[in-house]
Amino acid sequence: MTANRLKDAWPQITREMDKAPHLFATEEDGDCFPTRKLGCYSPIIHLQQTNGAQSIHLPFTEEENRKGIITAEKVLQALKESYDMPDEEGMPEKCQEIYLTLEIFSQTISIMH
């Protein structure tokens, strides 16, 4: 597609995107710690190690933790921040218990060997 054709098509593309904004990621969607805002409302939080550039479900091994950006301290701090925020209108009560879960992906284990 030539630059002029793309320029002409762009208004139509953005109109289509505006019809379904939930289908398009925002900068906030890339936050590895959305628990800062919503953690207190989530009874289950799935944890995975990541390098911050990809969602590749790395294991929490010593080697991957050295390269990864997810730490227990950051997760717990993000949860504390969510509980410190005022209750948000329209949200359920803040959870009394939260389960932190790990999901094992076989392909992640196989790349470690």
C-alpha positions in Angstrom: 0.0 0.0 0.0 1.4 3.4 -1.0 1.8 6.1 1.6 -1.0 8.2 0.1 -3.4 5.3 0.1 -2.6 4.5 3.7 -3.1 8.2 4.6 -6.5 8.2 2.8 -7.5 5.0 4.6 -6.4 6.0 8.0 -9.7 7.9 9.0 -11.7 4.8 8.1 -9.4 2.6 10.0 -9.6 4.7 13.2 -13.5 4.9 12.8 -13.5 1.1 12.8 -11.2 0.9 15.8 -13.4 3.4 17.7 -16.4 1.0 17.2 -14.7 -1.7 19.3 -12.1 -0.1 21.5 -12.0 -3.2 23.8 -10.3 -5.1 20.9 -7.2 -2.8 20.9 -4.5 -2.6 23.6 -3.6 0.5 25.4 -0.3 1.4 27.0 -1.9 0.5 30.4 -2.6 -3.1 29.0 1.2 -3.7 28.9 1.7 -3.0 32.6 3.1 -6.1 34.2 1.6 -5.0 37.5 -2.1 -4.2 36.9 -2.5 -5.4 40.4 -1.8 -1.8 41.5 -5.3 -0.9 40.5 -7.3 -4.0 40.4 -5.5 -6.6 42.5 -7.7 -6.1 45.6 -10.7 -7.1 43.6 -9.2 -10.3 42.1 -9.5 -13.5 44.2 -6.9 -15.3 41.9 -3.8 -13.8 40.4 -1.8 -15.7 37.8 1.9 -15.2 38.1 4.5 -15.8 35.4 8.0 -14.7 35.0 8.6 -12.4 32.0 11.3 -10.3 30.5 8.9 -7.4 30.2 8.9 -7.4 26.3 7.0 -10.7 25.8 4.4 -12.7 27.6 6.3 -16.0 27.5 5.4 -17.7 30.8 8.9 -18.2 32.0 9.4 -20.3 35.2 10.5 -18.8 38.4 13.9 -20.4 38.4 17.1 -18.8 39.7 18.3 -18.3 36.1 15.1 -16.8 34.7 14.6 -14.6 37.8 18.0 -13.0 37.2 16.7 -11.9 33.7 13.0 -11.4 34.7 11.2 -8.4 36.0 8.6 -10.1 38.3 9.6 -10.3 42.0 7.7 -11.2 45.1 8.4 -7.7 46.4 6.9 -6.0 43.4 3.8 -8.2 43.3 3.1 -7.7 47.0 3.8 -3.9 46.8 1.3 -3.7 43.8 -1.3 -5.5 45.8 -0.8 -3.2 48.8 -1.2 -0.2 46.6 -4.5 -1.6 45.3 -5.8 -2.1 48.9 -4.6 1.4 49.9 -6.8 3.0 47.1 -10.3 4.1 47.9 -13.1 1.7 47.0 -14.0 2.1 43.3 -17.6 2.7 42.5 -19.2 -0.2 40.7 -16.6 -2.7 41.8 -17.3 -5.6 44.2 -16.0 -5.6 47.7 -12.3 -5.9 48.1 -11.2 -9.6 48.5 -10.4 -10.9 52.0 -8.2 -13.6 50.5 -6.2 -13.7 47.3 -4.6 -16.8 45.8 -1.4 -16.3 43.8 -1.2 -19.1 41.2 1.5 -20.5 38.9 0.5 -22.0 35.6 3.0 -24.6 34.3 3.5 -24.6 30.6 5.2 -27.7 29.3 7.0 -25.8 26.5 8.6 -23.6 29.1 9.9 -26.6 30.9 11.3 -28.2 27.8 13.3 -25.1 26.8 15.1 -25.2 30.1 16.7 -28.6 29.3 
